[in-house]
Amino acid sequence: MVLSRLFLHHKSPEPQFAPALFLLLLTVFTVVVQIKPILGLAGLGTTAVLASCLVLINRKQIWEEYLKAYHKRRGLAGALTAPSNLYYVINVAFLWPLILFLGVCCLYIAWVIS
């Protein structure tokens, strides 16, 4: 009985802190830009590049999890919260690549300033 528990693998919960951490880092580096522009721009650029790359790499998994979560909780039903391929395309084709571009621009400007 005791040895059998060594081979049981329970599904670990998914991290729920990533969106809050992204917003916190953006806020912190926005404040740092006012004090030390090079450090703030480098931090903003790095945060934007990493976040956009992670979202673009995991876009299918994020979409599938959103569909599952939407069907489980029907309290937020509406035109703006309903899963739509249009919203998916806007996020994947325009929004996150734009954030990636802005992150690269921040890193380039920090390099030019230094």
Beta strands, then each sheet from edge to edge (+ up, - down):
end
